[in-house]
Amino acid sequence: MIKVASLFSGAGFLDLGFAENGFDIVWGAEIVPEFSRAHNYNMRLRYNHDVDRIHTVDIVNVSPMDMPQNIRGIIGGPPCQDFSIGNASNPGVTGERGRLVWNFLEKIAYLQPDFFLFENVEGLYKIKKHRTQALLPMLEILEDMSKIKNSEFVNIDSNIEGLGYKTYFKVLNALEFGIPQDRARVFIIGFKNSIIETLQENYMDAFQWPTPIYPDAKTSYNWPEAWELGTEIDEAKFIKNLDVPYELTVHSAIGNQKELERLPNHVSFNPKSDKFNIVMEGDTSRKSFKRLHRFRYSPTVAYGNNEVHLHPTLPRRLTVREALRLQSVPDWYKFPDDMPLDKMFKMVSNGVPYKLAFLLAIQIKKVLTDYDSLTLKNENKQLLETK
């Protein structure tokens, strides 16, 4: 298996997408105790781990020398609040959380893994300040890791070799990959230059991004308008004549209430506001109390800062299980029953959609597998030549 370290591990949606594709998450760091607990809980359930691998620790205080030295990859997404589009006054790379991107680079510089995956909010690219102060310097450093010593945000005493990575940058929207949620995120994936050069010298494909299933999904279909709350329709007939891909609709994920009631974590906060009974189905124009539409996609699953998403037809918030479904998280994943509700919603909000993580893991594994095959072939050839 391909050994990987996970930074800013959260509840593990990104990690599980890799673990399901033959990657072994051997070590991880997550500062929030409830998050690391949920991560380890599911790792034990799914993979029978007898020891917790995700450590509750501030990654800033972890020396890379104390991390596993034989890993082939580092994956993770530093906290994104300082780069968020929704916060006009965010400090970006100078903020306490924004600085964590440099810590991510430090770990790469020291450990020199074969590959890495970095995820963050779209604001890192779309907002000029963040693009010029963080994104572009990051990409420059990754091409030549010795330049990390010149960064004002990094304090490295030892010498770092001029190891370079071939980096691939893209903004991916989960909706275009069959996930019923408008969630655009920055992804940077890198491989050691030697790996990509070896593949190209042997006329083999280098890294390829997963192909969108529904390109430009937000603008390519005639999505339904908002409906009055309580609008009754023949759902089966409506679905049969639907003009949009059904799997991109909220209904495809949470339309079967009887099925959901049999699953864990189908719980939510008790409704107390009159707004639960008056917001139209599909009215997502307001900052809070957005009501989802059965036959549209969900807004970004993000329930912080008092943002509340309402069930399309019922007078309540979404449940944790419904939110997990919108993040494409498999039903075998579950939070411990005694986990606080607010922590569960926060974990779901912060996660990378599982299905997208799964697709990215496939593409990364292909590069490593092809490279390993070439390396083994060359080693066998050299061995024969010496006989």
FENVEN-V391957 format. One record per residue. N is the residue number from 1. RES is the residue in one letter. PHI is phi in degrees with one decimal (NA if undefined). D_LAST is the distance of its C-alpha to the last C-alpha in whole Angstrom. Layout:
BEGIN
N_RES_PHI_D_LAST ; N_RES_PHI_D_LAST
END
This chain:
BEGIN
1_M_NA_31 ; 2_I_-90.6_32 ; 3_K_-80.0_33 ; 4_V_-135.8_36 ; 5_A_-105.3_39 ; 6_S_-114.5_43 ; 7_L_-109.9_45 ; 8_F_53.7_49 ; 9_S_-68.2_48 ; 10_G_58.4_52 ; 11_A_-85.6_52 ; 12_G_98.2_49 ; 13_F_-63.1_49 ; 14_L_-63.1_46 ; 15_D_-62.3_44 ; 16_L_-67.9_45 ; 17_G_-62.0_44 ; 18_F_-77.9_40 ; 19_A_-60.4_40 ; 20_E_-74.6_41 ; 21_N_-116.6_38 ; 22_G_90.1_35 ; 23_F_-95.4_36 ; 24_D_-111.1_36 ; 25_I_-77.8_39 ; 26_V_-88.2_39 ; 27_W_-160.4_41 ; 28_G_-151.1_44 ; 29_A_-133.7_47 ; 30_E_-146.5_51 ; 31_I_-79.6_54 ; 32_V_-88.1_57 ; 33_P_-56.9_57 ; 34_E_-65.6_58 ; 35_F_-66.6_55 ; 36_S_-65.5_52 ; 37_R_-63.3_54 ; 38_A_-63.0_54 ; 39_H_-61.3_50 ; 40_N_-63.1_49 ; 41_Y_-56.8_52 ; 42_N_-76.7_50 ; 43_M_-63.5_47 ; 44_R_-68.9_48 ; 45_L_-64.0_49 ; 46_R_-85.9_47 ; 47_Y_-120.0_43 ; 48_N_57.6_45 ; 49_H_-64.6_44 ; 50_D_-95.8_45 ; 51_V_-132.2_45 ; 52_D_-65.4_47 ; 53_R_-101.3_44 ; 54_I_-96.5_47 ; 55_H_-95.9_49 ; 56_T_-82.4_52 ; 57_V_-158.5_52 ; 58_D_-80.7_53 ; 59_I_-60.5_49 ; 60_V_-61.7_51 ; 61_N_-91.7_51 ; 62_V_-102.6_47 ; 63_S_-75.7_45 ; 64_P_-61.4_41 ; 65_M_-69.9_40 ; 66_D_-94.6_42 ; 67_M_-94.7_40 ; 68_P_-56.7_37 ; 69_Q_-92.4_34 ; 70_N_-105.5_31 ; 71_I_-78.5_33 ; 72_R_-104.2_32 ; 73_G_-150.1_35 ; 74_I_-127.9_39 ; 75_I_-129.5_42 ; 76_G_160.9_45 ; 77_G_-134.8_49 ; 78_P_-56.7_51 ; 79_P_-49.8_55 ; 80_C_-104.7_56 ; 81_Q_-57.1_60 ; 82_D_-73.3_60 ; 83_F_-115.0_58 ; 84_S_-65.3_60 ; 85_I_-67.1_62 ; 86_G_-70.1_65 ; 87_N_-114.4_66 ; 88_A_-64.4_67 ; 89_S_-98.7_68 ; 90_N_-62.7_64 ; 91_P_-81.0_63 ; 92_G_68.6_59 ; 93_V_-68.3_56 ; 94_T_-86.7_59 ; 95_G_-74.9_60 ; 96_E_-59.4_59 ; 97_R_-80.7_57 ; 98_G_-61.2_56 ; 99_R_-64.9_54 ; 100_L_-66.2_52 ; 101_V_-62.8_50 ; 102_W_-73.3_49 ; 103_N_-65.8_48 ; 104_F_-58.9_45 ; 105_L_-67.4_44 ; 106_E_-58.7_43 ; 107_K_-63.8_41 ; 108_I_-65.6_39 ; 109_A_-60.6_39 ; 110_Y_-75.7_38 ; 111_L_-86.9_36 ; 112_Q_49.0_34 ; 113_P_-70.4_33 ; 114_D_-66.0_31 ; 115_F_-148.3_34 ; 116_F_-146.5_38 ; 117_L_-133.4_41 ; 118_F_-121.0_45 ; 119_E_-127.5_48 ; 120_N_-160.9_52 ; 121_V_-71.8_55 ; 122_E_-62.9_56 ; 123_G_-60.3_58 ; 124_L_-60.1_55 ; 125_Y_-103.2_55 ; 126_K_-77.9_58 ; 127_I_-90.2_60 ; 128_K_-55.3_60 ; 129_K_-57.2_60 ; 130_H_-71.6_57 ; 131_R_-65.9_55 ; 132_T_-82.9_55 ; 133_Q_-91.6_55 ; 134_A_-125.8_53 ; 135_L_-61.4_51 ; 136_L_-64.6_50 ; 137_P_-61.4_49 ; 138_M_-59.4_47 ; 139_L_-63.7_45 ; 140_E_-65.0_45 ; 141_I_-64.3_43 ; 142_L_-63.6_41 ; 143_E_-71.8_39 ; 144_D_-147.3_39 ; 145_M_-64.7_39 ; 146_S_-65.6_40 ; 147_K_-73.5_44 ; 148_I_-62.3_45 ; 149_K_-67.9_46 ; 150_N_-87.8_49 ; 151_S_-77.4_50 ; 152_E_-71.3_54 ; 153_F_-98.5_53 ; 154_V_-120.6_50 ; 155_N_-123.9_50 ; 156_I_-120.0_46 ; 157_D_-86.7_46 ; 158_S_-80.8_42 ; 159_N_-74.8_40 ; 160_I_-113.1_38 ; 161_E_-65.4_35 ; 162_G_-78.6_36 ; 163_L_-64.9_34 ; 164_G_-119.3_35 ; 165_Y_-120.8_36 ; 166_K_-82.2_36 ; 167_T_-105.3_40 ; 168_Y_-125.8_41 ; 169_F_-117.6_45 ; 170_K_-162.0_47 ; 171_V_-96.7_51 ; 172_L_-111.8_50 ; 173_N_-106.9_54 ; 174_A_-55.1_53 ; 175_L_-58.8_56 ; 176_E_-73.3_54 ; 177_F_-112.6_51 ; 178_G_83.7_53 ; 179_I_-107.1_55 ; 180_P_-77.1_59 ; 181_Q_-156.3_59 ; 182_D_-84.1_59 ; 183_R_-138.8_57 ; 184_A_-96.2_55 ; 185_R_-139.6_53 ; 186_V_-80.3_50 ; 187_F_-126.6_47 ; 188_I_-122.2_44 ; 189_I_-120.8_40 ; 190_G_-134.4_38 ; 191_F_-128.6_34 ; 192_K_-51.4_32 ; 193_N_-53.2_31 ; 194_S_-62.6_28 ; 195_I_-68.5_28 ; 196_I_-66.2_30 ; 197_E_-62.4_29 ; 198_T_-62.4_25 ; 199_L_-64.4_27 ; 200_Q_-67.6_29 ; 201_E_-64.1_26 ; 202_N_-103.3_25 ; 203_Y_56.7_28 ; 204_M_-111.1_29 ; 205_D_-64.7_32 ; 206_A_-86.3_33 ; 207_F_-64.3_36 ; 208_Q_-124.9_39 ; 209_W_-66.3_42 ; 210_P_-59.5_43 ; 211_T_-80.2_46 ; 212_P_-59.2_49 ; 213_I_-80.4_51 ; 214_Y_-130.5_54 ; 215_P_-60.3_54 ; 216_D_51.8_57 ; 217_A_-60.4_59 ; 218_K_-64.4_62 ; 219_T_-111.6_63 ; 220_S_-90.0_62 ; 221_Y_-128.6_64 ; 222_N_-89.8_68 ; 223_W_-73.5_68 ; 224_P_-63.0_71 ; 225_E_-80.7_74 ; 226_A_-65.9_75 ; 227_W_-117.3_77 ; 228_E_-62.8_80 ; 229_L_-60.7_79 ; 230_G_96.9_80 ; 231_T_-60.4_80 ; 232_E_-100.0_79 ; 233_I_-139.3_77 ; 234_D_-82.2_76 ; 235_E_-60.9_72 ; 236_A_-61.3_70 ; 237_K_-68.7_72 ; 238_F_-62.5_72 ; 239_I_-63.2_68 ; 240_K_-61.6_68 ; 241_N_-104.1_69 ; 242_L_-65.1_67 ; 243_D_-89.8_66 ; 244_V_-120.8_64 ; 245_P_-61.5_60 ; 246_Y_-60.4_61 ; 247_E_-67.7_58 ; 248_L_-90.0_59 ; 249_T_-96.4_63 ; 250_V_-57.5_64 ; 251_H_-59.3_65 ; 252_S_-62.2_62 ; 253_A_-94.7_61 ; 254_I_-129.8_64 ; 255_G_-75.9_66 ; 256_N_-98.7_66 ; 257_Q_-66.9_68 ; 258_K_-62.2_68 ; 259_E_-65.6_64 ; 260_L_-63.1_64 ; 261_E_-65.1_67 ; 262_R_-89.2_64 ; 263_L_-101.9_62 ; 264_P_-69.8_61 ; 265_N_66.3_63 ; 266_H_-85.5_65 ; 267_V_-134.7_67 ; 268_S_-155.0_69 ; 269_F_-73.7_72 ; 270_N_-69.9_75 ; 271_P_-69.2_77 ; 272_K_-127.2_80 ; 273_S_-94.7_81 ; 274_D_-66.1_83 ; 275_K_-62.4_80 ; 276_F_-61.7_78 ; 277_N_-106.4_81 ; 278_I_-124.3_82 ; 279_V_-69.4_79 ; 280_M_-66.1_78 ; 281_E_-67.2_75 ; 282_G_94.7_72 ; 283_D_-84.3_74 ; 284_T_-112.8_71 ; 285_S_-77.1_73 ; 286_R_-88.1_74 ; 287_K_-68.6_72 ; 288_S_-123.5_72 ; 289_F_57.6_74 ; 290_K_-79.5_72 ; 291_R_-101.1_72 ; 292_L_-70.9_69 ; 293_H_-106.3_70 ; 294_R_-55.0_69 ; 295_F_-118.1_67 ; 296_R_-123.0_66 ; 297_Y_-83.0_63 ; 298_S_-81.8_63 ; 299_P_-61.8_64 ; 300_T_-52.3_61 ; 301_V_-70.5_61 ; 302_A_-153.4_62 ; 303_Y_-111.4_65 ; 304_G_-89.8_65 ; 305_N_52.8_68 ; 306_N_65.9_71 ; 307_E_-78.2_69 ; 308_V_-120.8_70 ; 309_H_-108.6_69 ; 310_L_-100.0_71 ; 311_H_-61.8_71 ; 312_P_-56.6_72 ; 313_T_-123.3_74 ; 314_L_-104.1_75 ; 315_P_-82.2_77 ; 316_R_-160.2_74 ; 317_R_-71.3_71 ; 318_L_-63.9_68 ; 319_T_-87.4_66 ; 320_V_-60.6_63 ; 321_R_-64.1_61 ; 322_E_-64.0_63 ; 323_A_-64.5_61 ; 324_L_-61.4_58 ; 325_R_-60.8_58 ; 326_L_-67.9_59 ; 327_Q_-92.1_55 ; 328_S_61.4_54 ; 329_V_-77.0_53 ; 330_P_-60.8_52 ; 331_D_-69.4_55 ; 332_W_-74.6_53 ; 333_Y_-76.3_53 ; 334_K_-152.8_56 ; 335_F_-90.5_58 ; 336_P_-55.9_59 ; 337_D_-61.6_63 ; 338_D_-92.4_64 ; 339_M_-73.5_63 ; 340_P_-59.0_65 ; 341_L_-59.2_66 ; 342_D_-62.7_66 ; 343_K_-69.1_62 ; 344_M_-62.5_61 ; 345_F_-63.8_62 ; 346_K_-64.7_61 ; 347_M_-63.5_57 ; 348_V_-63.3_58 ; 349_S_-62.9_59 ; 350_N_-81.5_56 ; 351_G_-79.5_53 ; 352_V_-80.6_51 ; 353_P_-52.6_51 ; 354_Y_-56.0_49 ; 355_K_-62.2_48 ; 356_L_-68.5_47 ; 357_A_-59.9_45 ; 358_F_-60.3_43 ; 359_L_-66.9_43 ; 360_L_-66.8_42 ; 361_A_-62.0_39 ; 362_I_-59.2_38 ; 363_Q_-68.8_37 ; 364_I_-67.2_35 ; 365_K_-61.9_33 ; 366_K_-60.8_32 ; 367_V_-61.4_31 ; 368_L_-66.9_29 ; 369_T_-65.3_27 ; 370_D_-62.4_26 ; 371_Y_-65.6_25 ; 372_D_-62.0_23 ; 373_S_-64.8_22 ; 374_L_-65.4_20 ; 375_T_-61.6_19 ; 376_L_-63.6_17 ; 377_K_-62.2_16 ; 378_N_-68.1_15 ; 379_E_-64.4_13 ; 380_N_-65.0_11 ; 381_K_-64.9_10 ; 382_Q_-64.9_9 ; 383_L_-64.0_7 ; 384_L_-66.4_5 ; 385_E_-69.3_6 ; 386_T_-85.0_4 ; 387_K_-82.4_0
END
